[in-house]
Amino acid sequence: MKAAVYYENGGPEVLRYEDVADPTCGPRNVVIKVAAVSIEGGDTLNRFGGPLVTRPHIVGYQASGTVVQVGSEVTTHKLGDRVATVNGWGSHAELREVPARNAWAVPDGLDLAAASIIPVTFGTAHECLFDAGQLKAGDTVLVQAGASGVGIAAIQLAKAAGATVIATASSDDRLAKLKAYGLDHGINYKTHAVPAEVMRLTDNKGAAVVVDSVGGSTLQGSVDSLGYRGRLASVGAAGREPMKVDVGSLMGGNRTLRGVFLGAEIMTDRVHDMIAGLFTQAAAGSIKLVIDKTFPLSEAAAAHAYIESRAAVGRVLLIP
């Protein structure tokens, strides 16, 4: 099969399009013919500095496709099933093997490529808002990096839950595009100090919940944007900076900082069922699956570079 691989960490230029061995199907696994790869922020981070679990390494968490092999112990899937999958690596390829537990049925009528976005992207946003953030109707939510995949998902889920939604982005144009997904107030972080703007917009009450997928120096700004007893979900390091937070700044307002890593609980019944519910919502049209741009798998390097340019609004897909 063809795959986008690399032999060393680095920028997008380390990706090569090569022939590699087809995956084998373990007894509890399935193999899918990939229809679309949803490139996650974690994919670019792993390419840049993560472990090379295989060599050459095929990066990537999410991909949708059609089941072409079924392990001998699998009873939940059959040949020809349309599924969206998650695993620690291996999405950037024509074929991928995953545990059957990590493959969710794509409902009839839901576009297979769009469905590739759901598990990690919307699952992460849901976990940040409702498990870590304990979001309730009437809360104000701040979503850092609102134009990212997780950001757009968080905006939609928070708005549907009855929250007032504030989000940040790098330009007024990107913020304007987020209005269609439920954004109430946008903050251009290049021209405005985020905590000060949050306090202005909330009459100095601050945000009840903050979703921060950027980390680095942005994380302190997220802490400073919290209101009394506010909850901050830290879920990424897209800024690629060291995490530096004044923990003392949490105490005065009885604020909470919680780390979120969906992968640690992806196999639990709770998270598995939560993600299945997101597919139901998508099929009903109650959440929008936003695709900014698609690239051929052979142009994975260009796709990664485009993501890192921070021009995208929504997810970028690879099509084998």
VEXDREN-398612 format. One record per atom (N, C-alpha, C): x, y, z. Coordinates in steps of 0.1 Angstrom, whole numbers, padded with zeros to 4 digits, always signed. Example, Ala and Ser with C-alpha at 12.3 -4.5 7.8 and 13.67 -1.06 7.14 Angstrom:
// residues 2
+0132-0057+0078 +0123-0045+0078 +0132-0033+0078 +0128-0022+0071 +0137-0011+0071 +0129+0000+0079 
END
This chain:
// residues 320
+0008-0012+0000 +0000+0000+0000 +0009+0013+0000 +0003+0024-0003 +0010+0037-0003 +0007+0043+0011 +0016+0050+0016 +0015+0057+0029 +0024+0070+0029 +0020+0079+0037 +0029+0091+0040 +0037+0087+0053 +0050+0086+0051 +0058+0081+0062 +0070+0091+0065 +0076+0089+0076 +0089+0096+0079 +0098+0087+0087 +0111+0091+0086 +0122+0083+0092 +0128+0091+0103 +0125+0103+0105 +0130+0112+0115 +0120+0123+0118 +0121+0128+0130 +0112+0139+0134 +0116+0152+0127 +0107+0161+0125 +0110+0174+0119 +0098+0181+0113 +0100+0190+0105 +0089+0198+0098 +0082+0189+0088 +0072+0195+0081 +0064+0188+0071 +0073+0181+0061 +0084+0187+0058 +0093+0182+0047 +0098+0168+0050 +0097+0163+0062 +0102+0149+0065 +0093+0139+0059 +0080+0142+0056 +0070+0133+0051 +0074+0128+0037 +0073+0115+0035 +0075+0110+0021 +0064+0101+0018 +0061+0100+0005 +0050+0091+0000 +0056+0079-0006 +0054+0067+0001 +0062+0055-0003 +0053+0043-0002 +0058+0032-0008 +0052+0019-0007 +0056+0013+0006 +0047+0008+0014 +0050+0000+0026 +0041-0012+0027 +0045-0021+0036 +0038-0034+0037 +0023-0031+0042 +0014-0039+0036 +0000-0039+0041 -0001-0043+0056 -0010-0038+0063 -0011-0042+0077 -0017-0056+0077 -0014-0064+0088 -0020-0076+0091 -0032-0074+0101 -0041-0083+0101 -0053-0082+0109 -0052-0091+0121 -0050-0085+0133 -0051-0093+0145 -0064-0098+0149 -0066-0108+0158 -0079-0114+0161 -0089-0105+0166 -0085-0094+0173 -0095-0085+0178 -0096-0072+0171 -0090-0072+0159 -0089-0059+0151 -0096-0060+0138 -0097-0048+0131 -0102-0047+0118 -0092-0040+0109 -0092-0042+0096 -0085-0034+0087 -0095-0027+0078 -0092-0014+0076 -0101-0006+0067 -0094-0001+0055 -0101+0000+0044 -0096+0008+0033 -0100+0022+0035 -0089+0031+0037 -0091+0044+0041 -0098+0053+0030 -0109+0060+0034 -0115+0069+0026 -0111+0083+0028 -0108+0087+0041 -0104+0100+0044 -0096+0100+0057 -0086+0108+0058 -0078+0110+0070 -0081+0124+0075 -0085+0125+0088 -0087+0138+0094 -0074+0141+0102 -0066+0151+0097 -0053+0154+0103 -0056+0161+0116 -0051+0156+0127 -0052+0162+0141 -0040+0170+0144 -0042+0180+0153 -0031+0187+0158 -0020+0178+0164 -0025+0168+0171 -0015+0158+0177 -0007+0151+0166 -0012+0150+0154 -0005+0144+0143 +0007+0152+0140 +0005+0165+0139 +0016+0174+0135 +0027+0175+0147 +0022+0174+0159 +0031+0174+0171 +0039+0161+0171 +0033+0150+0168 +0040+0137+0168 +0050+0137+0157 +0047+0142+0146 +0056+0143+0135 +0068+0151+0139 +0065+0162+0146 +0076+0172+0149 +0085+0166+0160 +0080+0159+0170 +0088+0155+0181 +0084+0142+0188 +0074+0135+0183 +0070+0123+0190 +0078+0111+0187 +0075+0100+0194 +0083+0088+0192 +0079+0081+0179 +0089+0075+0172 +0087+0067+0160 +0085+0053+0164 +0072+0050+0167 +0068+0037+0171 +0071+0026+0161 +0070+0030+0148 +0074+0021+0137 +0084+0028+0129 +0091+0020+0120 +0101+0027+0111 +0100+0020+0098 +0097+0027+0087 +0093+0041+0087 +0079+0043+0095 +0077+0055+0100 +0066+0057+0108 +0054+0063+0100 +0042+0057+0103 +0030+0063+0097 +0022+0070+0108 +0022+0083+0108 +0016+0090+0118 +0001+0091+0117 -0007+0095+0127 -0021+0098+0125 -0031+0090+0134 -0040+0098+0140 -0050+0092+0149 -0062+0088+0141 -0068+0096+0133 -0082+0094+0128 -0082+0091+0113 -0091+0082+0109 -0094+0079+0095 -0107+0072+0094 -0115+0075+0084 -0127+0067+0081 -0125+0058+0069 -0133+0049+0067 -0132+0040+0056 -0142+0028+0056 -0138+0018+0049 -0147+0006+0047 -0139-0006+0052 -0145-0014+0060 -0139-0026+0066 -0136-0036+0055 -0123-0040+0054 -0119-0050+0044 -0114-0063+0050 -0110-0063+0063 -0106-0075+0070 -0112-0074+0084 -0116-0086+0089 -0122-0087+0103 -0115-0098+0110 -0110-0095+0122 -0103-0104+0131 -0112-0116+0135 -0106-0127+0138 -0114-0139+0141 -0123-0138+0154 -0119-0129+0163 -0127-0127+0175 -0137-0116+0175 -0138-0109+0163 -0146-0097+0162 -0160-0100+0159 -0169-0095+0166 -0184-0098+0164 -0191-0085+0161 -0185-0073+0163 -0192-0061+0162 -0191-0054+0148 -0183-0059+0139 -0181-0054+0126 -0181-0065+0116 -0184-0062+0103 -0184-0071+0092 -0178-0065+0080 -0174-0073+0070 -0169-0067+0058 -0179-0058+0051 -0173-0047+0047 -0182-0037+0040 -0187-0026+0049 -0186-0028+0062 -0191-0017+0071 -0184-0004+0069 -0191+0007+0070 -0185+0020+0069 -0183+0025+0084 -0170+0028+0087 -0166+0031+0100 -0157+0043+0101 -0156+0050+0112 -0146+0060+0115 -0137+0054+0127 -0124+0056+0126 -0115+0049+0134 -0105+0058+0141 -0100+0053+0153 -0090+0060+0161 -0080+0050+0165 -0067+0054+0164 -0056+0046+0170 -0044+0056+0172 -0034+0050+0179 -0023+0059+0182 -0015+0064+0171 -0015+0057+0160 -0008+0060+0147 -0014+0053+0136 -0009+0055+0124 -0013+0047+0112 -0024+0052+0103 -0029+0065+0105 -0040+0069+0097 -0035+0074+0083 -0023+0078+0081 -0019+0084+0069 -0015+0073+0059 -0024+0065+0055 -0021+0054+0046 -0034+0049+0039 -0032+0041+0029 -0044+0035+0021 -0051+0025+0029 -0044+0018+0038 -0051+0008+0047 -0046+0011+0061 -0055+0007+0071 -0050+0008+0085 -0057-0002+0093 -0050-0007+0103 -0055-0017+0113 -0057-0010+0126 -0069-0013+0132 -0072-0007+0145 -0080-0018+0153 -0079-0017+0166 -0088-0025+0175 -0103-0023+0171 -0110-0033+0170 -0124-0032+0166 -0132-0022+0175 -0128-0022+0188 -0134-0013+0197 -0132+0002+0193 -0122+0005+0185 -0119+0018+0181 -0124+0022+0168 -0135+0014+0163 -0141+0017+0150 -0156+0019+0153 -0161+0031+0150 -0175+0034+0152 -0183+0034+0139 -0194+0028+0139 -0203+0027+0127 -0207+0041+0123 -0206+0044+0110 -0210+0056+0104 -0224+0055+0099 -0234+0062+0105 -0248+0061+0101 -0250+0063+0086 -0260+0056+0081 -0264+0058+0067 -0268+0073+0065 -0263+0078+0054 -0266+0092+0050 -0256+0102+0055 -0247+0098+0064 -0236+0106+0068 -0224+0104+0060 -0219+0115+0054 -0207+0114+0045 -0195+0108+0052 -0189+0098+0045 -0178+0091+0051 -0166+0100+0054 -0163+0109+0045 -0152+0118+0047 -0154+0127+0059 -0166+0133+0059 -0169+0142+0070 -0169+0135+0084 -0173+0122+0083 -0174+0114+0096 -0160+0112+0102 -0150+0113+0094 -0136+0111+0099 -0132+0121+0109 -0139+0132+0110 -0136+0143+0119 -0141+0140+0133 -0151+0131+0135 -0158+0131+0147 -0151+0126+0159 -0145+0114+0160 -0141+0108+0172 -0132+0116+0181 -0120+0120+0176 -0111+0127+0184 -0115+0142+0186 -0119+0148+0175 -0122+0162+0174 -0134+0166+0183 -0145+0160+0181 -0157+0163+0189 -0157+0156+0202 -0150+0144+0202 -0149+0137+0215 -0141+0145+0225 -0130+0151+0220 -0121+0159+0229 -0129+0171+0234 -0136+0178+0225 -0143+0190+0229 -0154+0186+0239 -0161+0175+0237 -0171+0171+0246 -0165+0168+0260 -0154+0161+0260 -0147+0158+0273 -0143+0171+0280 -0138+0180+0273 -0133+0193+0279 -0145+0201+0285 -0156+0201+0278 -0167+0209+0282 -0175+0203+0294 -0178+0190+0292 -0188+0184+0301 -0182+0175+0312 -0171+0169+0310 -0164+0161+0320 -0155+0170+0328 -0145+0176+0322 -0136+0185+0329 -0142+0198+0333 -0150+0204+0324 -0156+0217+0326 -0169+0217+0333 -0176+0206+0334 -0189+0206+0341 -0198+0217+0336 -0198+0219+0323 -0206+0230+0317 -0221+0228+0320 -0227+0239+0323 -0242+0239+0324 -0248+0251+0317 -0261+0251+0314 -0267+0262+0307 -0265+0275+0314 -0263+0286+0307 -0261+0299+0313 -0246+0302+0316 -0237+0292+0315 -0223+0295+0317 -0217+0303+0305 -0206+0310+0308 -0198+0316+0297 -0186+0307+0295 -0183+0304+0282 -0172+0295+0278 -0162+0303+0270 -0150+0302+0273 -0139+0307+0264 -0132+0295+0257 -0132+0296+0244 -0125+0286+0236 -0113+0292+0229 -0101+0288+0234 -0089+0293+0227 -0087+0285+0214 -0082+0292+0204 -0080+0286+0191 -0093+0282+0185 -0103+0291+0185 -0116+0287+0181 -0118+0282+0166 -0109+0285+0158 -0110+0281+0144 -0104+0267+0141 -0098+0261+0152 -0092+0248+0150 -0104+0238+0150 -0101+0225+0147 -0111+0215+0147 -0118+0214+0160 -0110+0212+0171 -0115+0211+0184 -0122+0224+0188 -0117+0235+0184 -0123+0248+0187 -0137+0249+0181 -0139+0246+0169 -0152+0247+0162 -0162+0237+0168 -0157+0225+0172 -0165+0215+0179 -0170+0220+0192 -0160+0226+0200 -0164+0231+0213 -0174+0243+0212 -0172+0251+0202 -0182+0262+0201 -0196+0257+0198 -0197+0247+0190 -0210+0241+0187 -0216+0234+0199 -0209+0226+0205 -0214+0218+0217 -0218+0228+0228 -0209+0238+0231 -0212+0247+0242 -0225+0255+0239 -0226+0260+0227 -0238+0268+0223 -0251+0259+0224 -0250+0247+0219 -0262+0238+0220 -0266+0235+0235 -0256+0236+0244 -0259+0234+0258 -0264+0246+0265 -0265+0257+0258 -0271+0269+0264 -0260+0279+0270 -0248+0278+0265 -0237+0287+0270 -0236+0299+0261 -0230+0309+0267 -0225+0321+0259 -0211+0317+0255 -0207+0319+0243 -0195+0314+0238 -0186+0325+0233 -0174+0326+0239 -0163+0335+0234 -0152+0326+0229 -0146+0331+0218 -0135+0323+0212 -0124+0333+0207 -0112+0327+0206 -0100+0335+0201 -0096+0329+0187 -0090+0338+0179 -0084+0334+0167 -0074+0344+0163 -0067+0342+0152 -0055+0350+0148 -0059+0362+0139 -0072+0362+0135 -0076+0373+0126 -0091+0375+0127 -0095+0387+0124 -0110+0391+0124 -0117+0382+0114 -0111+0379+0102 -0117+0371+0092 -0121+0357+0097 -0111+0351+0104 -0114+0338+0109 -0125+0338+0120 -0125+0349+0128 -0135+0350+0138 -0149+0351+0132 -0150+0359+0121 -0163+0361+0114 -0168+0348+0110 -0160+0339+0105 -0165+0326+0100 -0170+0317+0111 -0166+0320+0123 -0171+0312+0135 -0185+0315+0139 -0190+0327+0135 -0204+0331+0139 -0214+0320+0134 -0211+0314+0123 -0220+0304+0118 -0222+0291+0127 -0212+0290+0136 -0212+0278+0144 -0216+0280+0159 -0221+0293+0161 -0226+0296+0175 -0217+0306+0183 -0207+0312+0177 -0199+0321+0184 -0207+0334+0187 -0206+0338+0200 -0212+0351+0204 -0202+0362+0204 -0190+0360+0208 -0180+0371+0209 -0167+0365+0205 -0160+0372+0196 -0147+0368+0191 -0136+0378+0196 -0124+0372+0199 -0113+0380+0203 -0101+0377+0194 -0096+0387+0187 -0084+0386+0179 -0072+0387+0189 -0065+0375+0191 -0055+0375+0201 -0042+0383+0197 -0041+0386+0184 -0030+0394+0179 -0031+0409+0182 -0044+0413+0184 -0046+0427+0186 -0052+0431+0200 -0056+0421+0207 -0062+0423+0220 -0057+0414+0231 -0056+0418+0243 -0052+0410+0254 -0064+0401+0258 -0063+0388+0257 -0075+0380+0259 -0081+0381+0273 -0074+0380+0284 -0080+0381+0297 -0088+0394+0299 -0082+0405+0294 -0089+0418+0296 -0102+0418+0288 -0101+0413+0276 -0113+0413+0267 -0124+0404+0273 -0120+0392+0279 -0130+0383+0285 -0136+0390+0297 -0129+0397+0305 -0135+0404+0316 -0144+0415+0312 -0140+0422+0301 -0149+0433+0296 -0162+0427+0291 -0161+0416+0284 -0173+0410+0278 -0182+0404+0288 -0177+0401+0300 -0185+0394+0311 -0187+0402+0323 -0185+0416+0321 -0187+0425+0333 -0178+0420+0345 -0166+0417+0341 -0156+0413+0351 -0159+0400+0359 -0169+0392+0354 -0172+0379+0360 -0162+0368+0355 -0157+0369+0344 -0148+0359+0338 -0156+0347+0333 -0149+0338+0327 -0155+0326+0321 -0156+0315+0331 -0167+0308+0330 -0170+0296+0339 -0161+0284+0334 -0159+0283+0321 -0152+0272+0315 -0143+0277+0304 -0130+0272+0304 -0121+0276+0293 -0116+0263+0287 -0116+0262+0274 -0110+0251+0267 -0097+0256+0260 -0086+0251+0264 -0073+0256+0259 -0065+0244+0252 -0064+0245+0239 -0056+0235+0232 -0043+0240+0227 -0039+0252+0232 -0027+0259+0227 -0016+0256+0237 -0019+0258+0250 -0008+0257+0260 +0002+0268+0259 +0014+0265+0264 +0025+0275+0264 +0021+0287+0271 +0025+0299+0266 +0022+0311+0273 +0007+0314+0273 -0001+0308+0263 -0015+0311+0263 -0022+0305+0275 -0016+0295+0281 -0023+0288+0292 -0025+0298+0304 -0015+0306+0307 -0016+0316+0318 -0028+0326+0315 -0029+0330+0302 -0040+0338+0299 -0054+0332+0301 -0054+0319+0299 -0066+0311+0301 -0070+0311+0316 -0060+0309+0324 -0062+0309+0339 -0067+0323+0343 -0061+0334+0337 -0065+0347+0341 -0078+0351+0335 -0084+0343+0326 -0097+0346+0321 -0108+0339+0328 -0105+0331+0338 -0115+0323+0346 -0122+0332+0356 -0134+0329+0358 -0142+0336+0369 -0140+0328+0382 -0148+0332+0392 -0147+0325+0405 -0152+0310+0403 -0145+0301+0408 -0147+0287+0406 -0147+0282+0392 -0140+0289+0383 -0140+0286+0369 -0131+0273+0367 -0134+0266+0356 -0128+0253+0353 -0121+0255+0340 -0108+0251+0340 -0099+0252+0328 -0095+0238+0323 -0098+0235+0311 -0094+0222+0305 -0083+0224+0296 -0071+0219+0300 -0059+0220+0292 -0057+0208+0283 -0058+0209+0270 -0059+0197+0262 -0049+0196+0250 -0039+0205+0250 -0030+0204+0239 -0018+0214+0241 -0009+0213+0232 +0003+0221+0232 +0006+0226+0218 -0004+0231+0211 -0003+0235+0197 +0007+0246+0196 +0009+0254+0206 +0019+0265+0206 +0033+0260+0206 +0035+0248+0210 +0049+0242+0211 +0058+0250+0220 +0053+0256+0230 +0061+0263+0240 +0060+0255+0253 +0070+0257+0262 +0069+0251+0275 +0057+0256+0283 +0051+0247+0291 +0039+0250+0299 +0044+0257+0311 +0040+0270+0313 +0044+0278+0324 +0032+0285+0330 +0028+0280+0342 +0016+0286+0348 +0019+0289+0363 +0015+0301+0367 +0015+0305+0381 +0004+0298+0388 +0007+0287+0395 -0003+0279+0401 -0010+0287+0412 -0003+0297+0418 -0009+0305+0428 -0021+0313+0423 -0021+0316+0410 -0031+0324+0404 -0045+0316+0404 -0044+0303+0406 -0056+0295+0407 -0063+0297+0420 -0056+0300+0431 -0061+0298+0444 -0071+0309+0448 -0068+0321+0445 -0076+0332+0449 -0091+0331+0445 -0093+0326+0433 -0106+0324+0428 -0112+0310+0429 -0105+0302+0437 -0109+0288+0438 -0111+0281+0424 -0102+0284+0415 -0102+0279+0401 -0096+0265+0400 -0100+0258+0389 -0095+0245+0387 -0088+0244+0374 -0076+0238+0373 -0069+0234+0361 -0069+0219+0359 -0075+0214+0349 -0076+0200+0346 -0070+0196+0333 -0061+0187+0333 -0055+0181+0320 -0065+0172+0314 -0066+0172+0301 -0075+0163+0294 -0067+0155+0283 -0068+0142+0283 -0062+0134+0272 -0073+0123+0269 -0080+0125+0258 -0091+0116+0255 -0085+0101+0253 -0073+0100+0247 -0068+0087+0244 -0067+0078+0257 -0065+0084+0268 -0064+0076+0280 -0077+0068+0284 -0088+0073+0279 -0101+0067+0282 -0109+0063+0270 -0103+0063+0258 -0110+0061+0246 -0116+0047+0246 -0111+0037+0254 -0116+0023+0254 -0126+0021+0264 -0129+0031+0273 -0139+0029+0283 -0153+0030+0277 -0163+0024+0284 -0177+0024+0279 -0182+0038+0279 -0178+0046+0289 -0183+0060+0290 -0179+0068+0277 -0166+0068+0274 -0162+0076+0262 -0166+0070+0249 -0166+0056+0248 -0171+0050+0236 -0185+0053+0233 -0194+0053+0243 -0208+0056+0241 -0210+0071+0238 -0202+0080+0245 -0203+0094+0242 -0200+0097+0227 -0189+0091+0222 -0186+0093+0208 -0196+0087+0199 -0202+0076+0202 -0213+0070+0194 -0225+0080+0193 -0227+0087+0205 -0238+0097+0205 -0235+0109+0196 -0222+0112+0194 -0219+0123+0186 -0221+0120+0171 -0219+0107+0167 -0223+0103+0154 -0238+0104+0151 -0246+0101+0161 -0260+0102+0160 -0264+0117+0158 -0258+0126+0166 -0260+0140+0164 -0256+0145+0150 -0245+0140+0145 -0240+0145+0132 -0250+0140+0121 -0255+0127+0122 -0264+0122+0113 -0277+0130+0113 -0281+0135+0124 -0293+0143+0125 -0292+0157+0121 -0279+0161+0119 -0276+0175+0114 -0275+0185+0125 -0274+0180+0138 -0274+0190+0149 -0260+0195+0152 -0249+0188+0146 -0236+0194+0146 -0231+0194+0132 -0222+0204+0129 -0217+0206+0116 -0202+0201+0116 -0199+0194+0106 -0186+0188+0104 -0178+0197+0094 -0169+0205+0098 -0164+0216+0090 -0150+0211+0084 -0150+0211+0071 -0138+0207+0064 -0133+0220+0057 -0121+0224+0060 -0115+0236+0054 -0109+0232+0040 -0102+0221+0039 -0095+0218+0026 -0092+0203+0026 -0091+0198+0014 -0086+0184+0012 -0074+0183+0004 -0065+0174+0006 -0053+0171-0001 -0052+0157-0005 -0046+0153-0016 -0043+0139-0018 -0033+0134-0008 -0034+0121-0004 -0025+0115+0005 -0010+0118+0001 -0008+0118-0012 +0006+0120-0017 +0011+0134-0014 +0002+0143-0010 +0006+0157-0007 +0005+0159+0008 +0008+0149+0016 +0006+0150+0031 +0015+0161+0036 +0027+0163+0030 +0037+0173+0035 +0030+0187+0033 +0024+0189+0022 +0018+0202+0019 +0006+0204+0029 -0001+0193+0032 -0013+0194+0041 -0008+0198+0055 +0002+0192+0060 +0008+0195+0073 +0013+0210+0073 +0019+0214+0062 +0024+0228+0062 +0013+0238+0062 +0002+0234+0055 -0010+0243+0055 -0016+0244+0069 -0017+0233+0076 -0022+0234+0090 -0014+0243+0098 -0001+0241+0097 +0009+0249+0105 +0009+0264+0102 +0004+0267+0090 +0003+0281+0086 -0008+0288+0094 -0017+0281+0101 -0028+0286+0108 -0038+0294+0100 -0039+0289+0087 -0049+0296+0078 -0062+0288+0078 -0062+0276+0083 -0074+0267+0082 -0085+0272+0092 -0097+0269+0088 -0109+0271+0097 -0116+0257+0096 -0114+0249+0106 -0119+0235+0106 -0108+0225+0102 -0112+0213+0099 -0102+0202+0097 -0097+0202+0083 -0085+0197+0081 -0079+0194+0068 -0078+0179+0066 -0083+0174+0055 -0083+0160+0052 -0073+0156+0042 -0069+0143+0043 -0061+0136+0032 -0070+0126+0026 -0070+0125+0013 -0078+0115+0005 -0068+0106-0002 -0068+0093+0002 -0059+0083-0006 -0062+0082-0020 
END
